[in-house]
Amino acid sequence: MSLILCIETGTDVCSVALSADGRPVSVREEAGRDHARKVAVFTEELFRESGTGPKDLDAVAVGRGPGSYTGLRIGTSFAKGLCYALDVPLLAVDSLAAMAAIAQDDYRAGVFRAADWTTALLCPMIDARRMEVYAEVFDTSLERRSQVAAEVVTPESFGGFIRPDGEFFVFGNGAAKTVGVLPNAGVRLIDIRPSARGLCRLAQAQLDAGRTEDIAYFEPAYLKDFVVTAGKKKLF
């Protein structure tokens, strides 16, 4: 059995899951800004609940982004530290693909319905501030139909994918920006948020295929440069 610790901290949700052979054993997640503390606390809770420990891990997986610069740094640093200490491989899972995997799992579990799942398209979105989202389009077998991009949401966005006679599912913490902007016909908003549980199956597939990261040189997919803004308060 492969035991993988999965970490997703690229949004306002700090999420950690323990995965056994690609299936989530337990998940801890909470929205907020204290990711640096929560990721360690949640990890300890998962080990205690499952009766396992760090030395039982076969790998550590982290959401590679896109997402918040600070959040991605926190998750990546924590994952790298564990990998160095335990001498286990580091896996990096695309955060948007992980959300698409959650949509696939939720559909199979009957959480939501589709008129024709075989022709539907999945568009996970991560908030990139203002009217911008990080987005990518997948079919329901998780094959990519577009490149990941920072997209300013307009009525013309995703025009090549939205069809009145089809279903274009949008979800994620940036999807609410599409309401009233994208055409109503063909677009469906569903409640799926970034979560470490979406990493589990994809991380296991990467481990099985030997697709691991160089712990020293791996960097998350930020898409945008980190921008430091000057504070308004004058100190002198």
VMD Tcl script that draws the C-alpha trace (Angstrom):
set ca {
  {0.00 0.00 0.00}
  {1.26 3.46 -0.91}
  {0.69 6.14 1.71}
  {0.93 9.72 0.42}
  {0.49 12.97 2.29}
  {-1.27 15.47 -0.01}
  {-1.06 19.23 0.60}
  {-3.04 22.00 -1.11}
  {-2.42 25.54 0.15}
  {-2.64 27.63 -3.02}
  {-5.91 29.38 -2.11}
  {-7.57 30.69 1.05}
  {-8.25 27.05 2.00}
  {-5.51 25.11 3.79}
  {-6.18 21.47 2.97}
  {-4.25 18.31 3.86}
  {-5.22 14.72 3.02}
  {-3.75 11.32 3.75}
  {-4.06 9.02 0.74}
  {-3.81 5.22 0.67}
  {-3.41 3.75 -2.82}
  {-4.93 6.87 -4.37}
  {-7.95 7.12 -2.08}
  {-8.29 9.75 0.65}
  {-8.22 8.15 4.09}
  {-8.83 11.40 5.93}
  {-8.91 15.11 5.11}
  {-8.44 18.26 7.16}
  {-9.19 21.68 5.68}
  {-10.16 25.14 6.75}
  {-10.42 28.56 5.14}
  {-8.33 31.39 6.55}
  {-4.89 32.95 6.40}
  {-2.92 30.91 8.93}
  {-1.69 28.24 6.51}
  {1.84 28.10 7.95}
  {0.50 26.88 11.30}
  {-2.48 24.88 10.09}
  {-0.63 22.69 7.61}
  {1.53 21.21 10.38}
  {-1.37 20.87 12.82}
  {-3.58 19.18 10.24}
  {-0.79 16.77 9.31}
  {-0.32 15.73 12.95}
  {-4.07 15.21 13.31}
  {-4.21 12.98 10.23}
  {-1.38 10.80 11.46}
  {-2.96 10.47 14.89}
  {-6.39 9.65 13.47}
  {-5.09 7.04 11.03}
  {-2.64 5.42 13.44}
  {0.26 6.17 11.12}
  {3.30 8.42 11.31}
  {5.72 10.31 9.08}
  {7.94 7.25 8.67}
  {5.05 5.37 7.04}
  {4.88 7.80 4.12}
  {5.92 6.69 0.65}
  {5.76 10.20 -0.80}
  {4.54 13.75 -0.22}
  {2.40 15.50 -2.84}
  {1.79 19.22 -3.13}
  {-0.52 21.27 -5.31}
  {1.82 23.01 -7.76}
  {-0.62 25.85 -8.49}
  {-1.50 28.21 -9.95}
  {-2.66 30.15 -6.93}
  {-1.60 32.46 -4.17}
  {2.15 33.12 -4.15}
  {2.37 32.98 -0.34}
  {0.09 29.96 -0.03}
  {2.01 27.98 -2.63}
  {5.31 28.82 -0.94}
  {4.02 27.59 2.42}
  {2.80 24.26 1.06}
  {5.91 23.70 -1.04}
  {8.30 24.51 1.81}
  {6.48 22.19 4.20}
  {6.39 19.37 1.64}
  {10.08 19.78 0.81}
  {11.02 19.74 4.48}
  {9.21 16.45 5.00}
  {10.75 14.92 1.89}
  {14.27 15.89 2.98}
  {13.75 14.63 6.53}
  {12.10 11.35 5.55}
  {14.01 10.71 2.31}
  {10.82 10.22 0.31}
  {9.97 11.58 -3.16}
  {8.16 14.83 -3.84}
  {5.16 14.80 -6.18}
  {3.61 17.95 -7.68}
  {0.02 17.87 -8.93}
  {-1.56 20.61 -11.05}
  {-4.09 22.31 -8.79}
  {-6.64 22.87 -11.57}
  {-6.38 19.24 -12.69}
  {-6.93 18.21 -9.07}
  {-10.18 20.18 -8.96}
  {-11.28 18.58 -12.22}
  {-10.61 15.18 -10.61}
  {-12.89 16.17 -7.70}
  {-15.63 17.05 -10.19}
  {-15.19 13.66 -11.83}
  {-15.40 11.88 -8.46}
  {-18.42 13.91 -7.34}
  {-20.29 13.17 -10.56}
  {-19.64 9.45 -10.16}
  {-20.85 9.67 -6.55}
  {-24.09 11.36 -7.64}
  {-23.33 14.72 -6.02}
  {-24.46 16.48 -9.20}
  {-25.97 15.42 -12.50}
  {-25.21 16.05 -16.17}
  {-27.47 15.74 -19.20}
  {-24.64 14.08 -21.14}
  {-21.46 13.57 -19.13}
  {-19.53 12.23 -22.12}
  {-19.74 15.56 -23.97}
  {-19.56 17.90 -20.97}
  {-16.56 20.13 -20.29}
  {-15.01 20.99 -16.92}
  {-13.52 24.40 -16.16}
  {-11.94 24.72 -12.71}
  {-11.17 28.30 -11.70}
  {-8.93 29.76 -9.02}
  {-9.37 33.36 -7.95}
  {-6.60 35.61 -9.30}
  {-8.08 38.86 -7.89}
  {-10.30 41.49 -9.50}
  {-12.15 39.92 -12.46}
  {-9.29 37.56 -13.27}
  {-9.17 33.81 -12.73}
  {-6.65 31.06 -13.33}
  {-8.54 28.58 -15.49}
  {-8.15 25.53 -17.69}
  {-10.65 23.41 -19.62}
  {-10.81 19.60 -19.37}
  {-13.09 16.99 -20.82}
  {-14.70 14.52 -18.41}
  {-11.88 11.99 -18.86}
  {-9.53 14.75 -17.56}
  {-7.87 15.33 -20.91}
  {-6.78 18.96 -21.30}
  {-8.68 20.98 -23.88}
  {-6.91 24.29 -23.22}
  {-3.76 25.69 -21.68}
  {-3.81 27.07 -18.16}
  {-4.02 30.86 -18.23}
  {-4.88 33.92 -16.20}
  {-8.19 34.90 -17.78}
  {-10.09 38.17 -17.38}
  {-13.73 37.04 -17.30}
  {-15.81 38.71 -20.03}
  {-18.93 37.58 -21.95}
  {-16.58 36.32 -24.67}
  {-14.39 34.19 -22.36}
  {-14.25 30.47 -23.22}
  {-16.28 31.19 -26.35}
  {-14.86 28.22 -28.19}
  {-16.08 25.83 -25.49}
  {-19.48 27.14 -24.39}
  {-22.39 25.79 -26.44}
  {-26.11 26.30 -25.78}
  {-26.70 22.60 -26.44}
  {-23.79 21.44 -24.22}
  {-22.73 21.67 -20.59}
  {-19.77 23.76 -19.48}
  {-19.26 23.21 -15.74}
  {-17.47 26.01 -13.89}
  {-16.30 25.61 -10.31}
  {-13.63 26.63 -7.84}
  {-13.12 29.70 -5.66}
  {-13.01 31.96 -8.73}
  {-16.12 30.62 -10.46}
  {-18.55 33.04 -8.80}
  {-17.04 35.80 -10.96}
  {-18.64 34.22 -14.02}
  {-22.21 34.60 -12.74}
  {-24.01 37.18 -14.84}
  {-20.99 37.53 -17.13}
  {-20.77 34.28 -19.09}
  {-23.81 33.25 -21.16}
  {-26.50 31.46 -19.15}
  {-27.12 28.87 -21.86}
  {-24.71 25.98 -21.52}
  {-22.85 27.21 -18.41}
  {-23.42 25.45 -15.07}
  {-21.94 26.57 -11.77}
  {-21.29 23.74 -9.29}
  {-19.95 23.87 -5.75}
  {-16.45 22.38 -5.86}
  {-13.55 24.03 -4.07}
  {-9.79 23.48 -4.04}
  {-9.01 20.52 -1.79}
  {-6.18 18.10 -1.14}
  {-8.55 15.21 -1.81}
  {-8.28 16.04 -5.50}
  {-4.54 15.34 -5.39}
  {-4.83 11.78 -4.09}
  {-5.61 9.82 -7.24}
  {-3.38 11.93 -9.47}
  {-0.47 11.79 -7.03}
  {-0.69 8.00 -6.87}
  {-0.61 7.79 -10.68}
  {2.49 9.98 -10.76}
  {4.21 7.90 -8.09}
  {3.39 4.69 -9.98}
  {4.84 6.23 -13.16}
  {7.96 7.47 -11.38}
  {7.17 11.13 -12.15}
  {8.76 12.78 -9.14}
  {10.23 16.25 -8.65}
  {13.74 17.42 -7.86}
  {13.29 18.48 -4.24}
  {16.04 21.09 -4.42}
  {14.91 22.83 -7.59}
  {11.13 22.40 -7.74}
  {9.17 25.67 -7.86}
  {5.38 26.06 -7.91}
  {3.55 27.36 -11.00}
  {2.83 30.92 -9.91}
  {1.81 32.21 -13.38}
  {2.17 35.74 -12.02}
  {5.15 37.46 -10.47}
  {4.91 38.35 -6.80}
  {4.19 42.06 -6.46}
  {5.08 44.03 -3.33}
  {2.95 47.13 -2.82}
  {4.01 50.07 -0.71}
  {2.03 50.59 2.48}
  {-0.02 53.76 2.85}
  {1.09 54.38 6.41}
  {4.13 56.68 6.63}
  {6.70 55.71 9.22}
  {8.74 58.93 9.01}
}
mol new
graphics top color blue
foreach p $ca { graphics top sphere $p radius 0.5 }
foreach p [lrange $ca 0 end-1] q [lrange $ca 1 end] { graphics top cylinder $p $q radius 0.2 }
display resetview
